[in-house]
Amino acid sequence: MKMDEFLKKEIEEDMEKIQVPSSLYDYARNIKEESKVKDIQDSPVVKKRRNRKFQFAAAAVVGLCILTGSAFLSPSIAEMASKIPYLGQVFQTKPVFELIHDALEKEGYKNLALGMTPGKKVLFEIRVEGSEKDADRERGKITGIVEDILKSKGYDSYEIKVSSFTPEIVEETEEEKQMRQLGLKLEEGLRSSGYDIMTVNPYNPKIEVSIPLTEKRVDEIQKATFELAKANGSDKEVVMDVVDVENNKREGLWMDYLRSIHEGLALKKEYKVSGYGYSYKPEKMKIIIKTSMTASDEGTEKTVGKIRDEIKAFLDSEDLNAKVGNQPYEVIVRDKRGKDFPF
C-alpha cells in the first residue's frame, strides 16, 4: 500500500473515533463529492519479538485538521473542533509509535526493532534486521515514511535514526525448561482445585503466586502450592501476591492517558517537554512533566501555564473522570534541572 493511501486510511479511521457534531461529518462528505483533490506539502528499543507530497480528498483534509489543530476551511468548523481538547484528539487516535510500526510493516519491513526515546527532541530509532549496508540501503525510504506520519500529525520535535541489528537466538537452559514446566504444572493444579489464580512465577528463589483481592483463601493456596511444588521436585518457599485488580485497571487507564499527554506535548516544539513520570496512588495520581526550560527563560511561565491548561482540559472531561472513578490528580512541571517550577 502506498504511503499516501495508508495515511489517508489512518486519518479516515481516526475521524470515526473522534466525537464531533454530525454536521461536521456532513460537511466533510459534501466536500468530498464537490471539491477537487488538494495537495498537502510534507507531512528504548522494543523487543523484536513482537512522496513527501500527498493528495487527499478535501474530506480527509478536514480530518487531518481535526487531528492536528491546523487551520480549517470554515470558521464555524474551527469553532466546533476547538471544543475538542488537543490532547483529547491525540488520545482518540492510534499512538504514533503504532502508526509507524503499521506503516513500515505494510511497506514490507517485517523484522523491525522500534524505539521512541524522550529527550530535548524525541528520538525515533528504527532498526532493520541485517547488516549496516541493509540499513544504508533502506534509510532514505524508512526515514521518509516516518517523517510523513509525524508531519501529518503536526509534530515537529523529533529525530529519526535508522540502523541495523542481527537477531540473537538464546537457547533455553535445562534449568529454565524445568522451571517453565513446573510453573505450568502449578497453574494447572491450582486452577483445577478451584483456586482463582492470576500467575505463577517459579523462576525466582521463591515461587510467587498472584491472586486477585477477591480470592480470600490466601493461606490455603500458599500451602497447596508448596505441596504441589514438592510433588514436582521443588522445595522452594512460596510467597503470595494479592492484587487489587480494579486498582490495576485504573492505573492501566492512566498509562494510556500519560501516553497521549507525553506524545502530544513532547513532539511539539512549543511545549519544550523532554520526558514524563508519575506516582500512582489510589488517593491521588501525580503527573510529572519534565521540560528543557529554566524559570528565567523568556516565556517559560506562559509555556508552563499552557502545559497545565492542556492537561487539565484533557483530564477533566466527564468521560475520563468516570473511567478512573473521579480520582484526583496533580500536575507537576519541572525545569531542566529537575526542580519544580514555582508557577
Summary of the structure (lengths in Angstrom):
residues: 343
radius of gyration: 24.7
end to end distance: 48.7
largest distance: 75.6
contacts: 991
relative contact order: 0.09
helix: 48%
strand: 20%
